Amino acid sequence: MERISNLTELENLENANIPNHAEQNLRPALLLKKLQQKERENEVLLSLSNSIASIRNKLDLFEVIDKKLKKLFDFDDFVICLINDDLETHSAFVYNQKEDFLKTAGIPPESSKKYTLDDGMCRAMIAAEQPIVFDVEEALTWKDAPAWLPFWHNKGIREMIGLKMIDANGCIGFFYLYSRNVNSISNIYFDLLYGISLQISIAISNIIANEKIERQLSEINEYKQKLEDEKSFLQEEIKHKYHYDEIIGQSQSLKGIFHLIEHVAPSDSTVLISGETGTGKELIARAIHQSSPRQQELMVKINCAALPPSLAESELFGHEKGSFTGATERRVGKFELAHNGTLFLDEIGEFPLELQVKLLRALQEKEIERIGGKGVIKTNVRIVAATNRNLLKEVEKGNFRADLYYRLNVFPISLPPLRERPDDIPYLATHFIERIARKTGRQVNAISKSALNKLMIYPWPGNIRELEHLLERSILLSSGNILKEIHLPKVDRNETAANGAEQKIKTIHENERDHILSILKHCKGKISGMGGAAEVLNIPATTLNSKIKKFKIKREHILNK
């Protein structure tokens, strides 16, 4: 099929000074040729129009213009630019993105780059109603020549045809045709070119609308996935039946913890909770979250000790579908799930050493990358960590990164073991008995004084968790509405010394003195009243005072641990 540039002879014939008799012979042939050309134009326009109607993305539009329009006009390349929202710049929208094309010296088209509208070409196209032909070499001499023009000159382009693209709101961008030849398109076809540009404008509007719909669908899918993840997470949390607001006790050490919570909760500072297993570190973390401005958002827990090293990164940061074997769908990590909320890193001392640097980066930069992802994701997460280890010693041993330790240890809270807060045992026992009785259907509603005394003198290596479980076992084995018997684990009091020699066999007198002294130490010297040594020993305070004098127990003996 002939291109329009090859039919300029039609214009020459029309404008030539031809004798009348010759004109009569040539006119039918001329009209026939014009008719044939018009049919070819209509054929290409119809094909172009049908193709544009089915366009859904930029690549489709490029292919249609590159294949269809080049059959109608003589040009070598093209670029479609759109005016940006700032109304002061424009950027490439559709252009040749082949690598060999973009290697030419100069500034190639790129959608992320913005170019001013205040150059000679843009001003000329905005003011004109028809396409404008630009001589490239001449335009390069302008003071206000476009910055990208040398790129096309280096590619051998000698002529450009530019026209504005409009919609109902006015000019939306520009359509550039580039040619290595001069006079590539005759001006008698400018109306046709302008009509094509209107069709392309409609296609661009459709592409932008489709891209917006795709973005919205993607956002909806992400939001839906997040809701599903949150629902799954909350269902898992409900199964555990945590009582976040039930931190039981009135001891001075516990009141000190409450004081620290009140100070740190309103801030976004990182908190490191340390304490023996079973001391209630997670309840403290939840109290911090519930007292913070983030209380309406999720507190997401991750147990670092239960994470297999191969899955730890995916659990924290998420992964894209197909990023590794078994990744059959995209997964949102705990950092994204806790966005605007709190992330509780339980047993942080167990976190794999090889992943600690990635965790540190996430905490410092407040951004993460999914496994297999192509970009960073900004996160706004408050970190609360907990450990039953001495992290400073772990740092010295090389098991924990020093920089991560100091990043976590912004506001440390140390929980005392239950044996150091015996005043709280009666409150805890009452609370657990009520809850366990309700759960098991037993009618137990109180504990005997002797049973409580047993609880007070037991060392509680498993702390509050051990107390709860021991009470549940004792309630299940009891009868009646008063818990009279506590089934304590057996403690071997005849342990051998470190050198293997047996301990000295003590007299009854010595055993009684040691027992009273140990109870006095346990009660921190308190003799009478609730939680006092006399109550624990189940003897009158006056009797205990007499025995203290008898055994010559002095204050320094009690304080000497």
C-alpha positions in Angstrom: 0.0 0.0 0.0 1.4 3.4 -0.9 1.9 6.0 1.8 0.5 9.5 1.6 4.0 10.9 1.3 4.3 9.2 -2.1 1.1 10.8 -3.4 2.3 14.4 -3.4 2.2 14.1 -7.2 -1.5 14.5 -6.8 -1.0 18.0 -5.5 1.5 18.8 -8.2 -1.0 17.7 -10.9 -3.7 19.9 -9.3 -1.5 22.9 -9.1 0.2 22.5 -12.5 -0.6 24.8 -15.5 -2.0 22.2 -17.9 -3.6 23.0 -21.3 -7.3 22.4 -21.5 -7.2 19.4 -23.9 -4.5 17.7 -21.8 -6.5 18.5 -18.6 -9.6 16.7 -20.0 -7.5 13.6 -20.6 -5.8 13.7 -17.2 -8.7 14.6 -15.0 -10.5 11.2 -15.0 -7.2 9.4 -14.1 -6.6 12.0 -11.4 -10.1 11.6 -9.9 -9.7 7.8 -10.0 -6.4 8.0 -8.2 -7.9 10.3 -5.6 -10.8 7.9 -5.1 -8.5 5.0 -4.7 -6.5 7.0 -2.1 -9.6 7.9 -0.3 -10.7 4.3 -0.1 -7.3 3.3 1.3 -7.6 6.1 3.9 -11.0 4.9 4.9 -9.8 1.3 5.0 -6.9 2.2 7.3 -9.1 4.6 9.4 -11.7 1.9 9.9 -9.1 -0.6 10.9 -7.4 2.0 13.2 -10.8 2.9 14.8 -11.7 -0.8 15.4 -8.3 -1.4 16.9 -8.4 1.7 19.2 -11.8 0.6 20.5 -10.3 -2.6 21.9 -7.2 -1.0 23.5 -6.8 -1.6 27.2 -3.2 -0.6 28.0 -0.2 1.4 26.7 1.4 -1.5 25.0 -1.7 -2.1 22.9 -1.8 1.6 21.9 1.8 1.6 20.9 1.4 -1.5 18.7 -1.7 -0.1 17.0 -0.1 3.3 16.2 3.2 1.6 15.1 1.5 -0.9 12.8 -1.6 0.8 11.6 -0.7 4.4 11.4 2.6 3.8 9.6 0.6 2.4 6.7 -1.1 5.7 6.3 1.6 8.2 7.1 5.4 8.3 6.5 7.1 8.6 9.9 9.8 6.7 11.7 8.8 7.0 15.4 6.4 8.7 17.7 5.8 9.7 21.3 2.6 10.6 23.1 3.0 13.0 26.1 0.4 13.9 28.7 0.2 17.1 30.8 0.8 16.3 34.5 -1.5 17.2 37.4 0.7 20.3 38.2 -0.3 21.8 34.8 3.3 23.0 34.5 5.0 19.9 33.2 4.4 17.0 30.8 5.7 13.4 30.7 6.0 10.6 28.1 3.0 8.3 28.2 3.4 6.0 25.2 6.8 5.6 23.5 9.3 3.0 22.2 10.8 1.2 25.2 13.1 -1.2 23.4 16.6 -1.2 24.9 18.5 -0.5 21.7 16.2 2.4 21.0 16.9 4.1 24.3 20.7 3.8 24.1 21.1 6.8 21.8 23.0 9.8 23.4 20.8 12.4 24.9 17.6 12.4 27.0 15.4 9.5 25.9 11.6 9.4 26.7 10.8 8.2 30.2 7.5 8.3 32.0 9.0 9.2 35.3 10.7 12.4 33.9 8.9 15.7 33.8 9.5 18.4 31.2 8.4 22.0 31.3 5.5 23.2 29.2 7.4 26.5 28.9 9.4 25.7 25.8 9.0 26.9 22.2 7.3 23.7 20.9 4.7 23.3 23.6 3.7 26.9 23.5 3.3 26.7 19.7 1.2 23.5 19.8 -1.0 24.8 22.5 -1.7 28.0 20.6 -2.3 26.2 17.2 -5.5 24.6 16.0 -3.7 22.4 13.4 -0.6 20.2 13.5 2.7 22.0 13.2 5.8 20.9 11.3 9.1 21.5 13.1 12.6 21.5 11.4 14.7 19.8 14.1 18.0 21.5 13.2 16.3 24.9 13.2 14.5 24.2 16.5 17.9 23.2 18.2 19.0 26.8 17.7 16.1 28.2 19.8 16.8 29.6 23.2 13.7 27.7 24.5 14.3 24.5 22.7 13.1 21.3 24.5 15.8 19.6 26.6 15.0 16.2 25.0 15.4 17.4 21.3 19.1 16.5 20.9 18.2 12.8 21.5 16.0 12.7 18.4 18.6 14.7 16.4 21.2 12.0 17.3 18.8 9.4 16.0 18.8 11.1 12.6 15.4 12.8 12.9 15.1 15.8 10.7 11.4 16.7 10.8 8.8 16.6 13.6 5.0 17.0 13.4 3.4 18.0 16.7 -0.2 18.5 17.6 -2.0 18.9 20.8 -4.4 16.3 22.1 -7.7 17.5 23.6 -10.7 16.2 25.5 -13.8 17.9 26.9 -11.6 19.8 29.4 -9.1 21.1 26.9 -5.5 20.2 26.0 -4.4 17.0 27.7 -1.0 16.4 26.0 0.9 16.2 22.7 1.3 13.7 19.8 4.7 13.8 18.2 5.6 12.1 14.8 9.3 11.9 14.0 10.7 11.5 10.5 14.2 11.2 8.9 12.8 12.8 5.8 11.6 16.3 5.2 8.1 17.1 3.9 7.0 13.7 5.1 3.4 14.6 5.5 1.6 17.1 3.3 -0.5 19.7 5.1 -3.6 18.7 3.1 -3.7 15.6 5.4 -3.5 17.6 8.6 -7.3 17.4 9.1 -7.1 13.7 8.8 -4.2 13.5 11.3 -6.1 15.8 13.7 -9.2 13.4 13.5 -6.9 10.5 14.3 -5.5 12.3 17.3 -9.0 12.7 18.7 -9.5 8.9 18.5 -6.2 8.4 20.2 -7.3 10.9 23.0 -10.4 8.7 23.6 -8.1 5.6 23.8 -5.9 7.3 26.3 -8.9 8.2 28.4 -9.9 4.6 28.4 -6.4 3.4 29.3 -6.2 5.9 32.2 -9.7 4.7 33.4 -8.6 1.1 33.1 -5.4 1.7 35.0 -7.4 3.5 37.8 -9.8 0.5 38.0 -6.9 -2.0 38.1 -5.3 0.0 40.9 -8.6 0.2 42.8 -9.1 -3.6 42.3 -5.6 -4.2 43.5 -6.1 -2.0 46.6 -9.5 -3.8 47.2 -7.8 -7.2 47.0 -5.0 -6.1 49.3 -7.5 -4.7 51.8 -9.6 -7.9 51.5 -6.5 -10.0 52.1 -5.5 -7.9 55.1 -9.0 -8.2 56.5 -8.9 -12.0 56.1 -5.5 -12.1 57.7 -6.7 -9.9 60.6 -9.8 -12.1 61.0 -7.7 -15.2 61.1 -5.3 -13.6 63.5 -8.1 -12.4 65.9 -9.7 -15.8 65.8 -6.4 -17.4 66.8 -6.1 -14.8 69.6 -9.7 -15.5 70.9 -8.8 -19.2 71.2 -6.1 -18.3 73.8 -8.7 -16.4 75.9 -6.2 -13.8 77.2 -7.5 -11.4 79.8 -5.5 -8.3 78.9 -6.8 -6.0 81.7 -6.4 -8.6 84.5 -3.0 -8.0 85.9 -3.6 -9.1 89.4 -1.8 -7.9 92.5 -1.1 -5.1 94.9 2.6 -5.5 95.8 4.9 -2.5 95.6 6.9 -4.1 92.8 3.8 -4.5 90.7 2.8 -1.0 91.4 6.2 0.1 90.1 5.5 -1.8 86.9 2.1 0.0 86.6 4.0 3.3 87.0 6.3 2.5 84.2 3.4 1.5 81.9 1.7 4.8 82.5 4.9 6.7 81.5 5.7 4.7 78.3 2.3 3.8 76.9 1.4 7.2 75.4 4.6 7.3 73.4 5.8 5.3 70.4 9.0 4.2 72.2 10.2 0.7 71.9 9.8 -1.4 75.1 11.9 -4.4 76.1 10.2 -6.5 78.8 12.4 -9.0 80.6 11.5 -11.6 83.2 11.4 -15.3 84.0 9.1 -17.5 82.1 5.5 -17.3 83.4 5.8 -13.8 84.9 3.2 -12.3 82.6 5.3 -10.5 80.0 2.6 -10.7 77.3 -0.1 -9.2 79.7 2.3 -6.2 80.3 2.7 -5.8 76.5 -1.1 -5.8 76.1 -1.5 -3.3 78.9 1.0 -1.0 77.1 -0.9 -1.4 73.8 -4.4 -0.9 75.4 -3.2 2.3 77.1 -1.6 3.7 74.0 -3.1 5.9 71.1 -2.8 2.7 69.0 -5.4 0.8 71.1 -8.0 0.8 68.2 -5.6 -1.1 66.0 -4.2 -4.6 66.2 -1.5 -5.8 68.6 0.1 -8.6 66.5 2.1 -11.2 68.4 4.9 -13.3 66.9 6.7 -16.0 69.0 10.3 -15.8 67.8 11.1 -19.1 69.6 8.5 -20.9 67.5 9.7 -19.6 64.1 11.6 -22.0 61.9 14.6 -20.1 60.5 13.5 -20.9 57.0 10.1 -19.3 57.5 11.0 -16.4 59.9 11.6 -13.8 57.2 8.3 -14.7 55.4 6.4 -14.5 58.7 7.8 -11.1 59.5 7.9 -9.4 56.1 5.6 -11.5 53.9 6.2 -12.9 50.4 5.0 -12.6 46.8 3.4 -15.5 45.0 6.0 -17.8 43.4 8.9 -16.2 45.3 10.0 -19.6 46.6 8.9 -23.2 46.4 5.5 -23.5 48.2 4.6 -19.8 47.9 1.3 -20.5 46.1 -0.1 -17.1 47.0 0.9 -13.7 48.3 1.2 -13.5 52.1 1.1 -10.3 54.2 3.7 -10.4 56.9 3.3 -9.5 60.6 4.9 -6.0 60.1 2.2 -5.1 57.5 -0.5 -6.7 59.6 0.5 -4.5 62.5 0.6 -1.3 60.5 -0.5 1.6 62.8 -0.7 -0.9 65.6 1.8 -2.7 67.9 4.0 -5.7 67.0 4.9 -7.9 70.0 8.1 -9.8 69.5 7.9 -12.5 72.2 11.1 -14.4 73.1 13.2 -12.1 71.0 16.3 -13.7 72.4 15.5 -16.7 70.3 15.4 -14.8 67.0 17.8 -16.3 64.3 21.1 -14.4 64.3 21.2 -14.4 60.5 17.9 -12.5 60.3 18.6 -10.0 63.1 20.2 -7.5 60.7 17.0 -7.5 58.6 14.9 -6.9 61.7 17.2 -4.1 62.7 16.8 -2.5 59.3 13.0 -2.7 59.5 13.1 -1.1 62.9 15.4 1.7 61.9 14.2 2.5 58.4 10.5 1.8 59.1 10.2 0.0 55.8 10.2 -3.7 54.7 10.5 -5.7 51.6 8.4 -8.8 50.9 10.4 -11.9 49.7 10.2 -11.7 45.9 8.8 -8.1 46.1 10.0 -5.3 43.8 9.8 -2.4 46.1 9.9 -1.2 49.8 6.7 -1.0 51.9 6.5 1.8 54.5 5.3 0.7 57.9 4.2 2.5 61.1 4.6 -0.1 63.9 5.2 0.3 67.6 7.6 -2.5 68.8 7.3 -4.2 72.2 9.7 -7.1 72.7 10.0 -9.7 75.5 12.6 -12.1 76.6 13.4 -14.5 79.5 17.1 -14.3 78.7 19.8 -11.9 79.7 20.3 -10.2 76.3 23.4 -8.4 77.4 25.1 -11.7 78.2 23.8 -13.1 74.9 25.5 -10.1 73.2 28.8 -10.9 74.9 28.5 -14.5 73.8 27.9 -13.5 70.2 24.4 -14.9 70.1 22.6 -11.5 69.8 23.6 -8.4 67.8 24.7 -5.5 70.0 23.1 -2.9 67.7 19.8 -4.7 67.7 19.9 -5.0 71.5 20.5 -1.2 72.0 17.7 -0.5 69.4 15.3 -2.6 71.5 16.4 -1.6 74.9 15.0 1.9 74.7 12.6 1.5 77.6 13.4 -1.6 79.7 10.8 -3.1 82.1 12.0 -6.0 84.3 9.2 -8.2 85.8 10.0 -9.7 89.3 9.4 -13.4 89.7 6.5 -14.5 91.8 8.7 -15.6 94.8 9.7 -11.9 95.1 6.1 -10.7 95.3 4.5 -13.1 97.8 1.9 -10.4 98.8 0.3 -10.9 95.4 -0.2 -14.7 95.9 -3.6 -14.4 97.8 -5.0 -12.1 95.1 -3.8 -14.3 92.3 -5.1 -17.4 94.0 -8.6 -15.9 94.5 -8.7 -14.7 90.9 -7.6 -18.1 89.4 -10.0 -20.1 91.7 -12.9 -18.1 90.5 -12.0 -18.4 86.9 -11.1 -22.1 87.0 -14.2 -23.0 88.9 -16.3 -21.2 86.2 -14.5 -23.0 83.4 -14.6 -26.5 85.0 -18.1 -26.2 86.5 -16.8 -26.9 90.0 -18.4 -25.1 93.0 -15.1 -24.1 94.7 -15.2 -20.5 95.8 -12.5 -20.2 98.5 -9.2 -21.5 99.7 -8.3 -22.7 103.2 -5.7 -20.9 105.3 -3.4 -23.9 105.4 -3.6 -24.3 101.6 -2.8 -20.7 101.1 0.2 -21.0 103.5 1.5 -23.7 101.3 1.3 -21.5 98.3 3.1 -18.7 100.1 6.2 -20.8 101.0 6.5 -22.6 97.6 9.4 -21.0 95.5 7.4 -21.0 92.2 10.0 -21.7 89.6 7.3 -21.5 86.9 5.9 -18.3 88.4 2.3 -17.2 87.7 1.7 -19.7 85.0 2.7 -22.6 87.3 0.4 -21.2 90.0 -2.6 -21.1 87.7 -2.0 -24.7 86.4 -1.3 -26.0 89.9 -4.6 -24.5 91.2 -6.5 -26.0 88.3 -5.1 -29.5 89.0 -5.9 -29.1 92.7 -9.5 -27.9 92.0 -10.1 -30.9 89.7 -8.9 -33.2 92.5 -10.9 -31.5 95.3 -14.4 -31.9 96.6 -16.6 -29.4 98.4 -16.6 -25.6 97.9 -13.4 -24.8 99.7 -10.0 -25.7 98.3 -8.2 -27.4 101.2 -5.4 -29.4 99.6 -2.8 -28.0 97.3 -0.9 -30.7 95.3 2.5 -29.1 95.2 5.4 -30.8 93.3 7.8 -32.7 95.5 10.9 -30.7 96.3 14.1 -32.7 97.1 15.4 -31.1 100.2 18.3 -33.6 100.6 20.3 -32.4 97.5 24.0 -33.1 97.7 26.5 -30.3 97.7 28.4 -29.4 94.6 31.5 -31.4 95.7 29.4 -34.6 96.0 29.5 -34.8 99.7 26.2 -35.2 101.6 24.9 -32.3 103.5 25.2 -32.4 107.3 22.3 -34.1 109.0 20.6 -31.4 111.2 18.9 -31.7 114.5 15.2 -30.9 115.0 16.3 -27.7 116.8 18.4 -26.6 113.8 15.8 -27.6 111.2 13.1 -25.5 113.1 15.5 -22.5 113.3 16.3 -22.7 109.5 12.7 -23.1 108.6 11.6 -20.1 110.6 14.5 -18.1 109.2 13.7 -19.1 105.6 10.0 -18.0 106.1 11.1 -14.7 107.6 13.4 -14.1 104.6 10.6 -15.1 102.2 8.2 -12.6 104.0 11.0 -9.9 104.0 11.0 -9.7 107.8 7.3 -9.2 108.1 6.1 -11.1 111.2 2.4 -10.4 111.7 -0.5 -9.4 109.5 -1.6 -10.7 106.1 1.3 -12.4 104.3 3.4 -12.3 107.5 5.6 -15.1 108.6 3.3 -16.0 111.5 0.4 -16.4 109.1 2.5 -18.6 106.8 3.7 -20.8 109.7 0.1 -20.8 111.1 1.2 -19.8 114.6 0.4 -16.7 116.7 2.7 -13.8 116.2 3.6 -13.8 119.9 4.7 -17.4 119.6 6.9 -16.6 116.6 8.5 -13.6 118.5 9.4 -16.0 121.3 11.0 -18.5 118.9 12.9 -15.7 117.2 14.4 -14.7 120.6 15.0 -18.4 121.5 16.9 -19.1 118.3 18.7 -15.7 118.5 17.6 -14.7 115.0 18.5 -11.1 114.3 17.6 -8.6 111.6 21.0 -9.1 109.8 20.3 -12.8 109.5 17.0 -12.1 107.7 18.6 -9.5 105.3 21.6 -11.6 104.6 20.7 -13.7 101.5 
